Amino acid sequence: MKAQLSVFERKFPQSIDSGVETHESRTSIALTLSDETFTGVAEIAPQNASINGDAGVGEVLEHLERIAIPRFLSVRARNAHHPFWAQIPALFGNDSVSRASAALLEGALYDGEVRQSNHGALSISQGIATGSLIGVPFIPSITSAVSLVRLKVSPAVELSAFEAIEGLSCPIALDYNASCPTNAQVLEHVALASVHTEVSFVEQIGRVGDYTAHYELQDSGIRLSLDESIRSMQDIRNVVRYAAASVVCVKPARVGGRSIARTIIEQALAEGLTPYIGGFFETSLGRFANAELANQFELGPSDILIDGGVVTRSDFDAVRTAVLADQWSVVGSFGGS
């Protein structure tokens, strides 16, 4: 089996300030696995640098090249067949770099084993658009496919920025990206936003792994969500134990891939939580994988939009074809026939 890594860097039409970094561009990593009878392609889009416990793109590429792909190919050679896609996370550790690598390998195997023989249409029709109130406010275009707007905020956000929400036609989520606002600031921000539209929830107000930042807000009527804190089944158990949130953002590339994400979603639903699928500004390759999971579990708004519309199989196939045609920059080739 051959493995090929390629990358694609794209600039966003509008920079998005999250308070901990400014999203101006993103480097996607694609992996192609192939032999005589099999071809699978997948994508992850790590952050440019390690932030809030998530690995940066350079770390992930190094791990893929030096550890993850050689280990996978060794197992493939020893067994004379590649592992079942859902077995991939067991080959690696539980650190952020290993989870990202596992997600990419698992995704490529899933594509070749399952997706290429299944051409069913998705029924999901709406998702999340992302903007920011930090610095110069940016409100994304609201199309018929947008049912929730995620707005980046922080303790330093100008209170006048909330006037940019005026006239918004759909609910919003205020995303603090673990910037640790005071409870008074959260209450003030929600009050200012609520003048203009419904605030569906506020997300990740405390540090990663802090399940107690919400305590003084429990009786405020504000729905709380956790994003960066959700990395494993234990995190879901902690959310339930401390009543830390009612909404959880599950990012497959953060938790170790599709199979683990699926298990976390199942557990969250069983515990009465509201999970949704989050993303890392992927291209249609990654966004379609998100949409498949959101569709499977009939989840609410998730990160499944491309250019204001729900990603389609045609969108996915177009980017997959580009990767296979080496239209992305090849950075590594491994293995043989």
BAVOTI-90496 format. One line per field, with one value per residue (C-alpha): residue number from 1; residue in one letter; x, y, z. Coordinates in nm, 4 decimals, decimal comma. Layout:
N
resi = [NUM / ...] .
resn = [a / ...] .
px = [X / ...] .
py = [Y / ...] .
pz = [Z / ...] .
! end
This chain:
337
resi = [1 / 2 / 3 / 4 / 5 / 6 / 7 / 8 / 9 / 10 / 11 / 12 / 13 / 14 / 15 / 16 / 17 / 18 / 19 / 20 / 21 / 22 / 23 / 24 / 25 / 26 / 27 / 28 / 29 / 30 / 31 / 32 / 33 / 34 / 35 / 36 / 37 / 38 / 39 / 40 / 41 / 42 / 43 / 44 / 45 / 46 / 47 / 48 / 49 / 50 / 51 / 52 / 53 / 54 / 55 / 56 / 57 / 58 / 59 / 60 / 61 / 62 / 63 / 64 / 65 / 66 / 67 / 68 / 69 / 70 / 71 / 72 / 73 / 74 / 75 / 76 / 77 / 78 / 79 / 80 / 81 / 82 / 83 / 84 / 85 / 86 / 87 / 88 / 89 / 90 / 91 / 92 / 93 / 94 / 95 / 96 / 97 / 98 / 99 / 100 / 101 / 102 / 103 / 104 / 105 / 106 / 107 / 108 / 109 / 110 / 111 / 112 / 113 / 114 / 115 / 116 / 117 / 118 / 119 / 120 / 121 / 122 / 123 / 124 / 125 / 126 / 127 / 128 / 129 / 130 / 131 / 132 / 133 / 134 / 135 / 136 / 137 / 138 / 139 / 140 / 141 / 142 / 143 / 144 / 145 / 146 / 147 / 148 / 149 / 150 / 151 / 152 / 153 / 154 / 155 / 156 / 157 / 158 / 159 / 160 / 161 / 162 / 163 / 164 / 165 / 166 / 167 / 168 / 169 / 170 / 171 / 172 / 173 / 174 / 175 / 176 / 177 / 178 / 179 / 180 / 181 / 182 / 183 / 184 / 185 / 186 / 187 / 188 / 189 / 190 / 191 / 192 / 193 / 194 / 195 / 196 / 197 / 198 / 199 / 200 / 201 / 202 / 203 / 204 / 205 / 206 / 207 / 208 / 209 / 210 / 211 / 212 / 213 / 214 / 215 / 216 / 217 / 218 / 219 / 220 / 221 / 222 / 223 / 224 / 225 / 226 / 227 / 228 / 229 / 230 / 231 / 232 / 233 / 234 / 235 / 236 / 237 / 238 / 239 / 240 / 241 / 242 / 243 / 244 / 245 / 246 / 247 / 248 / 249 / 250 / 251 / 252 / 253 / 254 / 255 / 256 / 257 / 258 / 259 / 260 / 261 / 262 / 263 / 264 / 265 / 266 / 267 / 268 / 269 / 270 / 271 / 272 / 273 / 274 / 275 / 276 / 277 / 278 / 279 / 280 / 281 / 282 / 283 / 284 / 285 / 286 / 287 / 288 / 289 / 290 / 291 / 292 / 293 / 294 / 295 / 296 / 297 / 298 / 299 / 300 / 301 / 302 / 303 / 304 / 305 / 306 / 307 / 308 / 309 / 310 / 311 / 312 / 313 / 314 / 315 / 316 / 317 / 318 / 319 / 320 / 321 / 322 / 323 / 324 / 325 / 326 / 327 / 328 / 329 / 330 / 331 / 332 / 333 / 334 / 335 / 336 / 337] .
resn = [m / k / a / q / l / s / v / f / e / r / k / f / p / q / s / i / d / s / g / v / e / t / h / e / s / r / t / s / i / a / l / t / l / s / d / e / t / f / t / g / v / a / e / i / a / p / q / n / a / s / i / n / g / d / a / g / v / g / e / v / l / e / h / l / e / r / i / a / i / p / r / f / l / s / v / r / a / r / n / a / h / h / p / f / w / a / q / i / p / a / l / f / g / n / d / s / v / s / r / a / s / a / a / l / l / e / g / a / l / y / d / g / e / v / r / q / s / n / h / g / a / l / s / i / s / q / g / i / a / t / g / s / l / i / g / v / p / f / i / p / s / i / t / s / a / v / s / l / v / r / l / k / v / s / p / a / v / e / l / s / a / f / e / a / i / e / g / l / s / c / p / i / a / l / d / y / n / a / s / c / p / t / n / a / q / v / l / e / h / v / a / l / a / s / v / h / t / e / v / s / f / v / e / q / i / g / r / v / g / d / y / t / a / h / y / e / l / q / d / s / g / i / r / l / s / l / d / e / s / i / r / s / m / q / d / i / r / n / v / v / r / y / a / a / a / s / v / v / c / v / k / p / a / r / v / g / g / r / s / i / a / r / t / i / i / e / q / a / l / a / e / g / l / t / p / y / i / g / g / f / f / e / t / s / l / g / r / f / a / n / a / e / l / a / n / q / f / e / l / g / p / s / d / i / l / i / d / g / g / v / v / t / r / s / d / f / d / a / v / r / t / a / v / l / a / d / q / w / s / v / v / g / s / f / g / g / s] .
px = [0,0000 / 0,1126 / 0,0507 / 0,0799 / 0,0586 / -0,0344 / -0,1184 / -0,3259 / -0,3089 / -0,5932 / -0,6602 / -1,0008 / -1,1978 / -1,2408 / -1,0114 / -1,1806 / -1,0371 / -1,0996 / -0,9233 / -0,6455 / -0,5522 / -0,6657 / -0,7863 / -0,6564 / -0,5546 / -0,5536 / -0,3317 / -0,5237 / -0,3504 / -0,4800 / -0,3841 / -0,4268 / -0,4007 / -0,3966 / -0,3152 / -0,4364 / -0,7954 / -0,8306 / -0,8198 / -0,9131 / -0,8700 / -0,9257 / -0,8459 / -0,7756 / -0,7057 / -0,5056 / -0,4568 / -0,1486 / -0,0009 / -0,0774 / -0,3521 / -0,5815 / -0,4488 / -0,4927 / -0,1854 / -0,0480 / -0,0090 / 0,3705 / 0,3501 / 0,0870 / 0,2819 / 0,5949 / 0,4035 / 0,2394 / 0,5716 / 0,7851 / 0,5423 / 0,1820 / 0,2175 / 0,5217 / 0,3403 / 0,0254 / 0,2188 / 0,4079 / 0,0799 / -0,0515 / 0,2584 / 0,2534 / -0,1139 / -0,1169 / -0,4266 / -0,4975 / -0,6800 / -1,0538 / -1,1021 / -1,2451 / -0,9410 / -0,6998 / -0,7278 / -0,6028 / -0,2671 / -0,1851 / -0,1657 / -0,4127 / -0,2214 / -0,3505 / -0,0999 / -0,1720 / -0,5473 / -0,5168 / -0,3025 / -0,5432 / -0,8365 / -0,6662 / -0,5683 / -0,9084 / -1,0795 / -0,8866 / -0,9685 / -1,3349 / -1,3465 / -1,2114 / -1,3956 / -1,7375 / -1,8009 / -1,6991 / -1,9598 / -2,2320 / -2,3755 / -2,6813 / -2,7869 / -2,7750 / -3,0972 / -2,9338 / -3,0044 / -2,8679 / -2,5511 / -2,3330 / -2,1659 / -1,8805 / -1,8052 / -1,6460 / -1,7231 / -1,3577 / -1,1797 / -1,3708 / -1,6956 / -1,7522 / -2,1022 / -2,1101 / -2,3616 / -2,6870 / -2,8129 / -3,1065 / -2,8622 / -2,7468 / -2,9482 / -2,6941 / -2,4171 / -2,1148 / -1,9623 / -1,6161 / -1,6058 / -1,3659 / -1,3428 / -1,1899 / -1,4688 / -1,5994 / -1,9559 / -2,0475 / -1,9606 / -2,2883 / -2,4708 / -2,3391 / -2,5903 / -2,8853 / -3,1114 / -2,9628 / -3,2310 / -3,1103 / -2,9889 / -2,6284 / -2,3779 / -2,1168 / -1,7861 / -1,5238 / -1,2512 / -1,1417 / -1,0649 / -1,2056 / -1,4505 / -1,5988 / -1,9554 / -2,0568 / -1,9070 / -2,0904 / -2,4197 / -2,3586 / -2,2647 / -2,5696 / -2,7944 / -2,6517 / -2,6823 / -3,0343 / -3,1591 / -3,1131 / -3,1552 / -3,1770 / -2,8593 / -2,8742 / -2,5764 / -2,2397 / -1,9380 / -1,6160 / -1,6042 / -1,3468 / -1,0064 / -0,9799 / -1,0736 / -1,2417 / -1,5881 / -1,6717 / -1,6502 / -2,0261 / -2,1371 / -2,2443 / -2,4326 / -2,6375 / -2,9513 / -2,9114 / -3,1107 / -2,8114 / -2,7354 / -2,3699 / -2,1580 / -1,8121 / -1,5841 / -1,2097 / -1,2838 / -1,4431 / -1,1712 / -1,2808 / -1,5584 / -1,4250 / -1,4968 / -1,8617 / -1,8759 / -1,7264 / -1,9795 / -2,2585 / -2,0983 / -2,0529 / -2,3580 / -2,1047 / -2,2963 / -2,6042 / -2,4381 / -2,1118 / -1,9069 / -1,7558 / -1,4703 / -1,3653 / -1,0086 / -0,9757 / -1,1109 / -0,9259 / -1,1542 / -1,4971 / -1,5374 / -1,4564 / -1,6653 / -1,9584 / -1,9253 / -1,9001 / -2,2115 / -2,4034 / -2,3040 / -2,3865 / -2,7324 / -2,7913 / -2,7055 / -2,9523 / -2,6886 / -2,7093 / -2,4024 / -2,3090 / -2,0209 / -1,7516 / -1,4807 / -1,1408 / -1,2164 / -1,1774 / -1,2361 / -1,5241 / -1,3295 / -1,3530 / -1,6820 / -1,8592 / -1,7333 / -1,8781 / -2,2083 / -2,2264 / -2,1989 / -2,4464 / -2,6862 / -2,6444 / -2,7482 / -2,9940 / -2,8023 / -2,8761 / -2,6635 / -2,3049 / -1,9939 / -2,1057 / -2,1241 / -1,9070 / -1,9534 / -2,2863 / -2,4345 / -2,4464 / -2,1571 / -2,2632 / -2,1230 / -2,0356 / -1,8345 / -1,6540 / -1,5856 / -1,4415 / -1,1806 / -1,1094 / -1,0412 / -0,8077 / -0,6080 / -0,5798 / -0,4635 / -0,1821 / -0,3321 / -0,2469 / 0,1246 / 0,2699 / 0,4930 / 0,5584 / 0,5196 / 0,5540 / 0,5396 / 0,5112 / 0,2736] .
py = [0,0000 / 0,3525 / 0,6583 / 1,0140 / 1,3357 / 1,6616 / 2,0070 / 2,2978 / 2,6455 / 2,8840 / 3,2360 / 3,3208 / 3,5983 / 3,7586 / 3,7238 / 3,6042 / 3,7177 / 3,4613 / 3,6487 / 3,3883 / 3,3981 / 3,5587 / 3,3110 / 3,4450 / 3,1218 / 2,7489 / 2,4661 / 2,1463 / 1,8087 / 1,5356 / 1,1686 / 0,9279 / 0,5535 / 0,3254 / -0,0193 / -0,2258 / -0,2433 / 0,0419 / 0,4224 / 0,6368 / 1,0086 / 1,2220 / 1,5667 / 1,7373 / 2,1088 / 2,1672 / 2,5142 / 2,7039 / 2,6762 / 2,4740 / 2,6554 / 2,5482 / 2,1934 / 2,1361 / 2,0418 / 2,2753 / 2,1786 / 2,1426 / 1,9018 / 1,6924 / 1,6686 / 1,5602 / 1,2951 / 1,1633 / 1,1390 / 0,9972 / 0,7856 / 0,7457 / 0,6503 / 0,4217 / 0,2447 / 0,2024 / 0,0664 / -0,1727 / -0,3143 / -0,3330 / -0,5273 / -0,7617 / -0,8502 / -0,8462 / -0,6243 / -0,2833 / -0,2646 / -0,2004 / 0,1777 / 0,1913 / 0,0080 / 0,2904 / 0,4913 / 0,1873 / 0,2133 / 0,5519 / 0,7412 / 0,9849 / 1,3094 / 1,5785 / 1,5044 / 1,1309 / 1,1916 / 1,4180 / 1,1620 / 0,8820 / 1,0870 / 1,1362 / 0,7711 / 0,6492 / 0,8948 / 0,7741 / 0,4121 / 0,4970 / 0,6742 / 0,3730 / 0,1045 / 0,2643 / 0,5984 / 0,5003 / 0,2235 / 0,4358 / 0,7225 / 0,8011 / 1,1660 / 1,3666 / 1,5087 / 1,7745 / 2,1232 / 2,3863 / 2,4626 / 2,7170 / 3,0271 / 3,1892 / 3,5554 / 3,7705 / 4,0744 / 4,1209 / 4,4150 / 4,5157 / 4,3136 / 4,0611 / 3,9181 / 3,6408 / 3,6396 / 3,4784 / 3,2389 / 3,0006 / 2,7300 / 2,9259 / 2,8477 / 2,9577 / 3,2179 / 3,1542 / 3,4849 / 3,5005 / 3,7181 / 3,7750 / 3,9718 / 4,2583 / 4,2866 / 4,6402 / 4,6652 / 4,8740 / 4,5739 / 4,4087 / 4,6713 / 4,4821 / 4,2060 / 4,4386 / 4,2926 / 3,9434 / 3,6948 / 3,3822 / 3,2853 / 3,3250 / 3,1460 / 3,3518 / 3,1646 / 3,2683 / 3,0217 / 2,9623 / 3,3331 / 3,3248 / 3,6164 / 3,6985 / 3,5874 / 3,9530 / 3,9984 / 3,6950 / 3,8239 / 4,1690 / 4,0313 / 3,8054 / 4,0949 / 4,3208 / 4,0500 / 3,9528 / 4,2994 / 4,2053 / 3,8274 / 3,5023 / 3,3791 / 3,0024 / 2,9332 / 3,0617 / 2,8410 / 2,7550 / 3,0386 / 2,8629 / 2,7093 / 2,3732 / 2,1049 / 2,3460 / 2,2067 / 2,4540 / 2,7902 / 2,7827 / 2,7488 / 3,1084 / 3,1035 / 2,7915 / 2,9844 / 3,2555 / 3,0757 / 3,0840 / 2,7608 / 2,6671 / 2,4759 / 2,3212 / 2,2948 / 2,2718 / 2,0704 / 1,7821 / 1,5322 / 1,1945 / 0,9913 / 1,0949 / 1,4561 / 1,3701 / 1,1968 / 1,5072 / 1,7328 / 1,5206 / 1,4902 / 1,8653 / 1,9709 / 2,1787 / 2,2251 / 2,1223 / 2,1544 / 1,9890 / 2,0458 / 1,7219 / 1,7669 / 1,4364 / 1,5556 / 1,6553 / 1,3360 / 1,0875 / 1,0296 / 0,9273 / 0,6132 / 0,7878 / 1,0905 / 0,8593 / 0,6964 / 1,0337 / 1,1569 / 0,8444 / 0,8880 / 1,2593 / 1,1914 / 0,9160 / 1,1633 / 1,4216 / 1,6561 / 1,8328 / 1,7471 / 1,9094 / 1,8559 / 2,1230 / 2,1826 / 2,3385 / 2,5397 / 2,2328 / 2,2179 / 2,0144 / 1,6935 / 1,7444 / 1,9270 / 1,6419 / 1,3970 / 1,6332 / 1,6430 / 1,2630 / 1,2402 / 1,5215 / 1,3555 / 1,0099 / 1,1354 / 1,4006 / 1,6671 / 2,0379 / 2,3089 / 2,1911 / 2,2968 / 2,1659 / 2,4792 / 2,5728 / 2,9233 / 2,9631 / 2,6343 / 2,2840 / 2,0814 / 1,8218 / 1,4960 / 1,6810 / 1,9344 / 1,6491 / 1,4603 / 1,7696 / 1,8218 / 1,4477 / 1,4397 / 1,7389 / 1,5617 / 1,2442 / 1,4528 / 1,5999 / 1,9481 / 1,9842 / 2,0115 / 1,6659 / 1,6724 / 1,3013 / 0,9572 / 0,6336 / 0,2601 / 0,0659 / -0,1652] .
pz = [0,0000 / -0,0800 / 0,1329 / 0,0077 / 0,2092 / 0,0423 / 0,1684 / 0,0498 / 0,1980 / 0,1398 / 0,2568 / 0,3967 / 0,2258 / 0,5684 / 0,8699 / 1,1895 / 1,5234 / 1,7982 / 2,0758 / 2,0964 / 1,7283 / 1,4057 / 1,1450 / 0,8134 / 0,6414 / 0,6999 / 0,5777 / 0,5100 / 0,5133 / 0,2818 / 0,3006 / 0,0109 / 0,0765 / -0,2269 / -0,3591 / -0,6546 / -0,5301 / -0,2827 / -0,2832 / 0,0137 / 0,0742 / 0,3846 / 0,5225 / 0,8504 / 0,8927 / 1,2123 / 1,3519 / 1,2409 / 1,5916 / 1,9026 / 2,0965 / 2,3807 / 2,3728 / 1,9982 / 1,7929 / 1,5269 / 1,1624 / 1,1815 / 1,4744 / 1,3003 / 0,9744 / 1,1605 / 1,3546 / 1,0391 / 0,8553 / 1,1351 / 1,3388 / 1,2261 / 0,8593 / 0,9093 / 1,1941 / 0,9883 / 0,6889 / 0,9169 / 1,0462 / 0,6899 / 0,5741 / 0,8712 / 0,8340 / 0,4515 / 0,4754 / 0,6186 / 0,9542 / 0,9653 / 0,9697 / 1,3229 / 1,4626 / 1,3778 / 1,7034 / 1,8978 / 1,7169 / 1,8673 / 2,1941 / 2,3458 / 2,2991 / 2,0636 / 1,7853 / 1,7883 / 1,7824 / 1,4784 / 1,2933 / 1,3824 / 1,2547 / 0,9174 / 0,8722 / 0,9849 / 0,7525 / 0,4484 / 0,5276 / 0,5844 / 0,2494 / 0,0652 / 0,2632 / 0,3111 / 0,1445 / -0,2091 / -0,2125 / -0,0532 / -0,2560 / -0,0474 / -0,0257 / 0,2963 / 0,4375 / 0,6539 / 0,5192 / 0,7600 / 0,9520 / 1,1329 / 0,9929 / 1,1856 / 1,2498 / 1,5164 / 1,7321 / 1,8304 / 1,6713 / 1,3596 / 1,3809 / 1,1027 / 1,0537 / 0,7900 / 0,5088 / 0,6149 / 0,3502 / 0,3733 / 0,4855 / 0,7925 / 1,1044 / 1,3675 / 1,3698 / 1,5915 / 1,6992 / 1,8542 / 2,1662 / 2,4534 / 2,7783 / 2,5769 / 2,3187 / 2,2755 / 2,4017 / 2,0977 / 1,8784 / 1,9741 / 1,7670 / 1,4610 / 1,5406 / 1,4749 / 1,2105 / 1,2279 / 1,1291 / 1,3107 / 1,6596 / 1,7657 / 1,9879 / 2,1733 / 2,1583 / 2,4160 / 2,3113 / 2,6728 / 2,7222 / 3,0780 / 3,0975 / 3,4353 / 3,4951 / 3,4985 / 3,1522 / 3,0168 / 3,1553 / 3,0094 / 2,6672 / 2,6547 / 2,7569 / 2,4852 / 2,2182 / 2,3261 / 2,2399 / 1,8751 / 1,8470 / 2,0414 / 2,2102 / 2,1694 / 2,3978 / 2,5150 / 2,4558 / 2,6404 / 2,8921 / 3,1124 / 3,0545 / 2,8841 / 3,1367 / 3,3783 / 3,4457 / 3,7242 / 3,5434 / 3,4985 / 3,8591 / 3,9162 / 3,5855 / 3,6575 / 3,7489 / 3,4840 / 3,2148 / 2,9789 / 2,7945 / 2,8214 / 2,5715 / 2,5851 / 2,2823 / 2,3532 / 2,6694 / 2,4747 / 2,3772 / 2,5167 / 2,6758 / 3,0159 / 2,9277 / 2,8612 / 3,1988 / 3,3606 / 3,1884 / 3,3335 / 3,6793 / 3,7193 / 3,5154 / 3,3241 / 2,9978 / 2,8059 / 2,4624 / 2,3537 / 2,0407 / 1,9077 / 1,6602 / 1,4987 / 1,4331 / 1,7995 / 1,9579 / 1,7331 / 1,4370 / 1,3229 / 1,5341 / 1,8630 / 1,7661 / 1,6987 / 2,0404 / 2,2145 / 2,0333 / 2,1314 / 2,4961 / 2,4942 / 2,3528 / 2,6085 / 2,8856 / 2,7569 / 2,6154 / 2,2784 / 2,0686 / 1,7429 / 1,4992 / 1,5027 / 1,2474 / 1,1877 / 0,8703 / 0,6475 / 0,2731 / 0,1327 / 0,2075 / 0,5813 / 0,5827 / 0,4053 / 0,6693 / 0,9317 / 0,7443 / 0,7295 / 1,1087 / 1,1688 / 0,9245 / 1,0818 / 1,4250 / 1,3018 / 1,4928 / 1,4961 / 1,3312 / 1,2780 / 1,0856 / 0,7474 / 0,5328 / 0,2354 / 0,0917 / 0,2681 / 0,1512 / 0,2945 / 0,1557 / -0,1015 / -0,2328 / -0,5536 / -0,3522 / -0,1794 / -0,5018 / -0,6703 / -0,3958 / -0,3710 / -0,7447 / -0,7120 / -0,4396 / -0,6483 / -0,9457 / -0,7321 / -0,7507 / -0,3819 / -0,2954 / -0,2293 / 0,0788 / 0,1306 / -0,0258 / 0,1687 / 0,1123 / -0,2085 / -0,3816] .
! end
